[in-house]
């Protein structure tokens, strides 16, 4: 049984990591554990680079906190002002292994409605802005903006699990990476 430490206690993110590992390695056994570690970036990253850095920092911090694990996964959700206009939402995932290999994957991206974007521009985190605009409570630990805006046609877990699969490419293709 391989131990995977997820640098988040958010059940959505832990489930997304689980789904990604199971899809990529259906014949292997894993146990998953979520821990809270700092990202070293803003609470609401506002660039692609800052979001990527947050995911990598979380994976490294998870490894430092639980060095006996086999894999450490950092996830970070971010927003960036897109050149075409509007705020674009996405996430980065970074996975490190005991062997020193590292994989990275980025989620699909989408644009926020203006009412949510306005609150983010005022300094609110996306989850808080979603809760205010959509009358929810703690939506970032449920379906988040992704699920709310797609009416759960794509859930937040779906969005992150696909990126987890992509981050695991180097581990699935060991001879190429």
N, C-alpha and C positions, 0 to 999 in steps of 0.2 A: 504494500500500500504506500503510495507516494503522497507526501504532505504538501499541500498548496496553501500558502498564506496570502490572503487577499488584504491589501492595505486599505480596507474600508470595513465598517460594520454595517453599512447599508445593505439590507437584504437583496435589493434589486441588483446591486453590483456583485455580490457574492454568487447569486443565482446565475448571472450572466457569465461569470468566470467558470462556474461549474458546467454550464451548458456548452461552453466553448471547448473545455477539456474533454468532455464526454463525446462530443461530435468528432473531435480530431483523434481521440484515442479510445475508441469504444471497447477495446479489449483490455484496457488497463484499469487499475483501481486507484482512486484518489480519495483523500479526505481533505475537506476545505475548512479553513479557519479565517475569520475576519478579525482584524485588529485595527485600531485607530493610530495612525502615525501622521506627522505633519507633512504637508506638501512642499513647504518652503516657498510657496508662491501666494498670490492674493487669494482671498476666499472665493472670489469670482474672477478667474483668469480671463483676460480680455484680448489675448492674441493666441495664435496657433502655437508660437514658440513657448509662451508662458504655460500653456496647457500641456504641451509635450514635456516640458521641464517638470511640471508638477507630477505627472504620471511616473517619470523616471525617478524623481526624488522619493516618491512613495514606495516604489519597488525596492530601492536601495535601503530606505529606512525599515521596511518590513524585514529585509534580510538581516539588518543589524539587530533588530529586536528578537527575531526567531531564526538564528543561524543554522539550526539543525533541520530546517525544512528542505524540501527538494526544489520547490519553485516559489517565487515571490512575485506578486502581480500588483502593479500600481495602476489606478484608474483616475483620470481627471477630466471633468467636464469643463468646456470652455465656450467662449463666445468671441466672435471677431467681427468688426465692422467690415462688411464686404465692399469691394470696389464698385459693385453694381448698385449699392444702396441697401441698407438694412443690416440687421444683426443676424449673423449666421451662427448656429449652435452645432456643436460637435463634441467628441470626446477622444482622448488618447488613452491607449493601454500599453503598458510596458511589462514584459515578463522576463524574469531572470531565473537562471537555473543554477543548481549546485555546481554544474560543470563550467560555469562562467559564460554560457551562451545567453544572448539577449534577443528578444523578439519585440516588435512594435506593431501596433495596428491602430488605425483611426476609424472612427465610426462614420457612417453617412452623416450628411449635414442637412439642415433645413433652416428656414428663416422664421424669425419671430414676428407675431403680429405687433403693430405699432404700440398698442397699449402696454404690452409686456416690455417691449424695447425701451419705451419711455421710462419705466421704473428701473430697468437695468442701468440706463444712462444716469439715473439719479443716485445710483450706488447700491441698489438692492441686488442680492444674489438672485439668480434665475428662479430657484425654487420658491423664494419668498414672493417674487413678482408674480409667478404663476398662481400661487395661493391667493393673492390679493385680487388678481384679474378674474380668476375662474371660481372664486369662492370655495377653495379647497383648504385642506389642512395637511401639512407635511407631504405634499405631493411628490417631492423628490425621493421619498422612500417608497413611493408607489409607482404610478405610471408616468410621472413627470410631464414635462412639456411635450415630449414625443407622443406619449399615449393620449394626453388630453387633446392635442391638436389633430391626431389621426383617428380619434375615437377608438383607440386601442387596435387599429389595423396594424400598427407597428408599436410595440410596447418599448419602454425604456430598456427592459431586459433584452428584447430582440436586438435593439440597436447596439448595445454593448456586447452581446454574445457573438454577433457577427465579427466585430472588431477583435474579439478574443481569439476567434478561429484564425483570423489573419495574422495576429501576433504570434501564433503558434506555428506558423509556416516553417521557420528555421528548425524547429524541434521535430516536425514531421518529415522534413527533408534534410536530415543530418549530413548527407554527403554533399549537399550544395552550399551549406552555410558553415 
